[in-house]
Amino acid sequence: MRVHALLRAKPIVPQHISLKVERSPPSLEQRQLRQMLQQEGLKTSMPRLKVLEILCQVFLEGDDIPSRFLHERLVDAGEPLSLVSVRLVLGRIVDSGLVAARGGSRYCLAPAWEASILAQRPRSSPAA
């Protein structure tokens, strides 16, 4: 009985499906991160952008972060960077002056960039 049903079934004809993917322009934060890297003479690679983004978040939280915890935050965010890659990126952005290294392999945003990040911070709306 199954064979007869299969013989009567309509053939499946593959159809071309066109998916249009619209790229949204980079957020103001992404643009600012790119500008920060470029102003310090660094190329804007995805690993550098992601590491810098985490460092800016940590700055807004009022803290600094060890490289191992920074790596864990990147992994939790789905970024496939090894700890070695994170440390190499940190070394380059510390050398550029964008990030400051503290004792115990802890890192924070360089003081020269803190005002720029604070100006970028979204403002909460006043309570009604």
Secondary structure, DSSP 8 states (H G I E B T S, - for coil): -HHHHHHHS------------------HHHHHHHHHHHHTT----HHHHHHHHHHHHHHHTT--EEHHHHHHHHHHTT----HHHHHHHHHHHHHHTSEEEETTTEEEE-HHHHHHHHHHS-------
